[in-house]
Amino acid sequence: MTVQSSSNPSVETIILPPVRDLGDGFTVRRALPSAHRRMVGPFIFFDQMGPVRFGPGEGLDVRPHPHIGLSTVTYLLDGEILHRDSLGVVQPIRPGAVNWMTAGSGIVHSERSAPEMRASGGGLYGLQTWVALPKAHEETDPAFSHHAAETIPVAEAEGVRLTVVAGTLDGLRAPAPVLSDLLYADVQLDAGARYRLSAEHIERAAYVITGAIGIAGQTGGFEANALVVFKPGAEIVIEARGGPARIMLAGGEPLAEPRHIFWNFVHSDPARIEQAKEDWRRDRFAHVPHETDFIPLPDAPPPVRYP
């Protein structure tokens, strides 16, 4: 993980996540959490998956694993993932759609390539983020919702296409059942196009997926795979430089209490995380129907507190 300082008056932090190989050529870039920036608004985890090409007979196999205290958000740019969970949900997700899974008191899920995709092979490229739940909702009942691409609000003007994946932005509200103030949006800019980022949300960041961007009227720029965290209240006009660009915006109101994280568990109370660890060790979580394998609890240091 590389963190750069910036002389840009609008930028607080620039995070350059390293590539991590998870095996079989499948790579991720983890921008959050980092040692220098743990959260942006309620977002406590930000992964870019791929891009990767699977050959015939190959595919993604993330075995059943548990979560508490968060919502996962899956958004694909290419390919397909088959989601299964302990509620009995079986749901494929494809580019442009949104899978929103609220773990709350506890859920188990797997993420795999569907049999037909595995037979033929193909690409996989996308983003998965975690949103820490407000304290009042940390132990809510687990839930899952899928939102087809045609239900996601989109606005287009002057070379900019804005898709609000979750939360609210520029008067658009996404259908995902969020439990706190947040923004999560896909912005595609033609070469030279500009997008004014509203200051309606306290914390804001832009992850550069492709191309390069800059802040209008300011020198310097940010290339693909950089997470650029803006200063609260700063005037931000993002422009595509040197060609078209695509970014994901993330942020919202920071949570009132610090969060602790261990593996796939997020909570304001570290004792609750210890309970979840013991529950997973002793097979107390609900199972994903028709799946018998699972990811064992890893050995790791005690939970980390994220302010």
C-alpha positions as CSV (number, residue, x, y, z in Angstrom):
1,M,0.0,0.0,0.0
2,T,1.4,3.4,-1.0
3,V,0.0,6.6,0.4
4,Q,1.0,9.9,-1.2
5,S,0.8,13.3,0.2
6,S,-0.6,16.0,-2.0
7,S,0.0,19.7,-2.5
8,N,-3.5,19.9,-4.1
9,P,-5.6,22.1,-1.7
10,S,-8.7,20.0,-2.4
11,V,-7.1,16.6,-1.7
12,E,-6.5,15.0,1.7
13,T,-5.0,11.6,0.8
14,I,-4.0,9.6,-2.3
15,I,-4.0,5.8,-1.8
16,L,-2.3,3.6,-4.3
17,P,-3.4,0.0,-3.5
18,P,-1.0,-2.8,-4.4
19,V,-2.0,-5.8,-6.5
20,R,-2.7,-9.0,-4.4
21,D,-2.8,-12.3,-6.2
22,L,-5.4,-14.6,-4.6
23,G,-4.4,-17.6,-6.8
24,D,-5.0,-18.8,-10.3
25,G,-4.3,-15.4,-11.7
26,F,-7.2,-13.7,-9.8
27,T,-6.0,-10.4,-8.4
28,V,-7.5,-7.6,-6.2
29,R,-6.5,-4.1,-5.3
30,R,-7.6,-3.2,-1.7
31,A,-7.8,0.6,-1.3
32,L,-9.6,0.5,2.1
33,P,-8.8,-0.1,4.8
34,S,-5.2,1.3,4.7
35,A,-2.8,2.2,7.5
36,H,-3.4,5.9,6.8
37,R,-7.1,6.0,5.9
38,R,-9.4,3.4,7.4
39,M,-12.8,4.6,6.2
40,V,-14.4,7.1,3.9
41,G,-17.9,7.9,5.3
42,P,-19.3,4.5,6.3
43,F,-17.2,2.6,3.7
44,I,-14.7,0.4,5.5
45,F,-13.6,-1.9,2.7
46,F,-13.0,-1.1,-1.0
47,D,-11.7,-3.8,-3.4
48,Q,-11.2,-3.9,-7.1
49,M,-11.6,-7.5,-8.4
50,G,-9.6,-8.3,-11.6
51,P,-9.7,-7.7,-14.5
52,V,-9.1,-11.4,-15.1
53,R,-9.8,-13.8,-18.0
54,F,-10.8,-17.4,-17.1
55,G,-10.2,-20.2,-19.5
56,P,-12.7,-23.0,-20.1
57,G,-13.1,-25.0,-16.9
58,E,-11.8,-22.1,-14.7
59,G,-13.7,-19.7,-12.5
60,L,-14.2,-17.9,-9.3
61,D,-14.6,-20.0,-6.1
62,V,-15.1,-18.0,-2.9
63,R,-16.3,-20.6,-0.5
64,P,-18.9,-19.9,2.2
65,H,-17.8,-17.4,4.8
66,P,-19.5,-15.2,7.4
67,H,-20.1,-11.5,8.0
68,I,-21.6,-9.4,10.8
69,G,-22.2,-5.7,11.2
70,L,-21.9,-4.5,7.6
71,S,-23.5,-4.5,4.2
72,T,-21.6,-5.8,1.2
73,V,-22.1,-4.0,-2.2
74,T,-21.1,-5.9,-5.4
75,Y,-21.0,-4.0,-8.7
76,L,-19.5,-5.6,-11.8
77,L,-18.0,-4.0,-14.9
78,D,-17.5,-7.4,-16.7
79,G,-18.5,-11.0,-16.2
80,E,-20.8,-12.7,-13.8
81,I,-20.8,-13.9,-10.2
82,L,-23.3,-16.4,-8.7
83,H,-24.2,-15.4,-5.1
84,R,-25.6,-17.9,-2.7
85,D,-26.3,-17.2,1.0
86,S,-27.7,-18.7,4.2
87,L,-31.1,-17.1,3.6
88,G,-31.5,-19.4,0.6
89,V,-30.9,-16.7,-2.0
90,V,-29.4,-17.8,-5.3
91,Q,-28.7,-14.7,-7.4
92,P,-26.4,-14.1,-10.4
93,I,-25.1,-10.6,-10.8
94,R,-24.0,-9.1,-14.1
95,P,-22.6,-5.7,-15.1
96,G,-24.7,-2.7,-14.2
97,A,-26.8,-4.5,-11.5
98,V,-26.3,-4.2,-7.8
99,N,-26.2,-6.9,-5.1
100,W,-26.7,-5.4,-1.6
101,M,-26.3,-7.9,1.3
102,T,-26.9,-6.7,4.8
103,A,-25.2,-9.1,7.3
104,G,-26.5,-7.5,10.5
105,S,-26.4,-10.2,13.2
106,G,-24.9,-12.7,10.8
107,I,-25.0,-14.1,7.4
108,V,-22.9,-16.6,5.3
109,H,-22.5,-16.5,1.6
110,S,-20.4,-17.8,-1.3
111,E,-19.4,-16.2,-4.6
112,R,-18.7,-18.5,-7.5
113,S,-18.7,-18.6,-11.3
114,A,-21.9,-20.2,-12.6
115,P,-21.6,-23.6,-14.2
116,E,-22.3,-22.2,-17.7
117,M,-19.7,-19.5,-17.3
118,R,-17.2,-22.0,-15.9
119,A,-17.7,-24.2,-18.9
120,S,-16.9,-21.5,-21.5
121,G,-14.6,-19.2,-19.5
122,G,-14.7,-15.4,-19.7
123,G,-13.8,-12.2,-18.0
124,L,-14.4,-10.9,-14.5
125,Y,-13.9,-7.3,-13.4
126,G,-15.7,-5.4,-10.7
127,L,-15.8,-3.7,-7.3
128,Q,-16.8,-5.0,-3.9
129,T,-17.2,-2.6,-1.0
130,W,-18.4,-2.9,2.6
131,V,-20.5,-0.4,4.4
132,A,-20.3,-0.4,8.2
133,L,-23.8,-0.3,9.7
134,P,-24.8,2.4,12.2
135,K,-24.7,1.2,15.8
136,A,-28.5,1.0,16.0
137,H,-28.6,-1.4,13.0
138,E,-25.5,-3.6,13.7
139,E,-27.6,-6.5,14.9
140,T,-30.5,-6.1,12.4
141,D,-31.8,-9.3,10.7
142,P,-29.7,-10.3,7.7
143,A,-31.2,-9.4,4.3
144,F,-30.3,-9.5,0.6
145,S,-31.6,-7.4,-2.3
146,H,-30.8,-7.5,-6.0
147,H,-31.3,-4.5,-8.2
148,A,-31.3,-5.0,-12.0
149,A,-29.3,-2.6,-14.1
150,E,-32.5,-1.0,-15.5
151,T,-33.6,0.1,-12.0
152,I,-30.4,2.0,-11.2
153,P,-30.8,5.8,-11.7
154,V,-28.7,7.4,-14.5
155,A,-28.2,11.0,-15.6
156,E,-26.3,12.1,-18.7
157,A,-25.2,15.6,-19.7
158,E,-22.2,17.2,-21.5
159,G,-20.1,14.1,-21.9
160,V,-20.8,12.8,-18.4
161,R,-22.8,9.7,-17.5
162,L,-23.6,9.4,-13.8
163,T,-25.0,6.1,-12.3
164,V,-26.0,6.2,-8.7
165,V,-25.3,2.7,-7.4
166,A,-26.3,3.3,-3.8
167,G,-27.4,6.2,-1.7
168,T,-28.0,9.6,-3.1
169,L,-26.3,12.2,-5.4
170,D,-27.4,15.1,-7.5
171,G,-31.1,14.5,-6.7
172,L,-30.9,10.8,-7.7
173,R,-31.7,8.0,-5.2
174,A,-30.6,4.4,-5.8
175,P,-33.0,1.6,-4.8
176,A,-30.6,-0.3,-2.5
177,P,-31.9,-0.2,1.1
178,V,-29.1,1.8,2.7
179,L,-29.2,2.4,6.5
180,S,-27.1,5.6,6.6
181,D,-26.2,8.7,4.6
182,L,-23.9,7.6,1.8
183,L,-23.0,8.0,-1.8
184,Y,-21.7,5.4,-4.2
185,A,-21.7,6.3,-7.9
186,D,-20.2,5.3,-11.2
187,V,-19.1,8.3,-13.3
188,Q,-18.0,7.9,-17.0
189,L,-16.5,11.0,-18.6
190,D,-15.7,11.7,-22.2
191,A,-12.2,13.2,-22.9
192,G,-12.1,16.7,-21.5
193,A,-15.5,16.4,-19.8
194,R,-16.0,17.8,-16.4
195,Y,-18.2,16.7,-13.4
196,R,-18.9,19.0,-10.4
197,L,-19.0,16.8,-7.2
198,S,-21.6,18.1,-4.8
199,A,-20.6,18.8,-1.2
200,E,-23.9,17.3,0.1
201,H,-21.9,14.5,1.7
202,I,-19.3,15.2,4.4
203,E,-16.6,12.7,3.2
204,R,-16.0,12.0,-0.5
205,A,-13.5,10.0,-2.5
206,A,-12.9,9.0,-6.1
207,Y,-11.4,5.7,-7.2
208,V,-10.0,5.9,-10.8
209,I,-11.0,2.8,-12.7
210,T,-9.7,3.8,-16.1
211,G,-8.1,6.8,-17.6
212,A,-6.8,9.8,-15.7
213,I,-8.5,12.7,-13.9
214,G,-7.6,16.0,-12.4
215,I,-9.2,18.8,-10.5
216,A,-10.2,21.7,-12.8
217,G,-8.0,24.7,-12.3
218,Q,-5.3,22.8,-10.4
219,T,-2.1,21.1,-11.6
220,G,-1.3,17.4,-11.2
221,G,-3.5,14.4,-11.9
222,F,-4.5,11.0,-10.7
223,E,-4.3,7.8,-12.8
224,A,-6.0,4.4,-12.8
225,N,-6.2,2.5,-9.4
226,A,-5.7,5.6,-7.2
227,L,-8.2,6.3,-4.5
228,V,-8.3,10.1,-4.1
229,V,-9.8,11.3,-0.8
230,F,-11.1,14.9,-0.9
231,K,-11.1,17.4,1.9
232,P,-14.6,18.0,3.4
233,G,-16.4,20.9,1.9
234,A,-13.8,21.5,-0.8
235,E,-15.0,22.6,-4.2
236,I,-14.4,19.7,-6.6
237,V,-14.7,19.7,-10.3
238,I,-13.3,16.5,-11.8
239,E,-12.1,16.5,-15.4
240,A,-11.0,13.7,-17.6
241,R,-7.5,14.3,-18.9
242,G,-5.8,12.7,-21.9
243,G,-8.8,10.8,-22.9
244,P,-12.0,9.3,-21.4
245,A,-12.1,8.3,-17.8
246,R,-14.2,6.2,-15.4
247,I,-14.3,6.6,-11.7
248,M,-16.3,5.4,-8.7
249,L,-17.3,7.9,-6.1
250,A,-17.8,6.8,-2.5
251,G,-18.4,8.5,0.8
252,G,-21.1,9.8,3.2
253,E,-21.4,10.8,6.8
254,P,-18.8,9.2,9.1
255,L,-20.2,7.0,11.8
256,A,-20.4,8.4,15.3
257,E,-18.5,5.5,17.0
258,P,-15.2,3.8,15.9
259,R,-15.4,0.4,14.2
260,H,-13.3,-2.7,14.9
261,I,-12.6,-5.2,12.1
262,F,-11.3,-8.8,12.0
263,W,-11.4,-10.8,8.8
264,N,-15.1,-10.5,7.6
265,F,-16.4,-9.1,10.9
266,V,-17.1,-5.4,11.5
267,H,-18.6,-4.0,14.7
268,S,-18.4,-1.2,17.3
269,D,-18.0,-3.7,20.1
270,P,-14.8,-5.9,20.0
271,A,-16.4,-8.4,22.3
272,R,-19.1,-9.0,19.6
273,I,-16.3,-9.8,17.1
274,E,-14.8,-12.3,19.5
275,Q,-18.3,-14.0,19.8
276,A,-18.6,-14.1,16.0
277,K,-15.1,-15.8,15.8
278,E,-16.2,-18.4,18.3
279,D,-19.5,-18.9,16.6
280,W,-17.7,-19.6,13.2
281,R,-15.2,-22.0,14.9
282,R,-18.1,-23.9,16.5
283,D,-20.3,-24.0,13.4
284,R,-23.1,-21.9,14.9
285,F,-23.8,-19.7,11.8
286,A,-26.5,-20.7,9.4
287,H,-25.3,-22.7,6.4
288,V,-25.6,-21.9,2.7
289,P,-28.0,-24.6,1.4
290,H,-26.3,-27.4,-0.7
291,E,-22.8,-26.2,0.1
292,T,-20.6,-28.1,2.5
293,D,-17.2,-26.5,2.2
294,F,-16.2,-23.3,3.9
295,I,-13.3,-20.9,4.6
296,P,-11.8,-21.6,8.1
297,L,-11.3,-18.8,10.6
298,P,-7.8,-17.4,9.9
299,D,-5.1,-16.9,12.5
300,A,-4.6,-13.1,12.9
301,P,-3.9,-10.4,15.4
302,P,-6.7,-9.0,17.6
303,P,-9.4,-6.8,16.0
304,V,-8.2,-3.4,14.6
305,R,-10.0,-0.3,15.7
306,Y,-11.0,2.0,12.8
307,P,-12.0,5.6,13.8
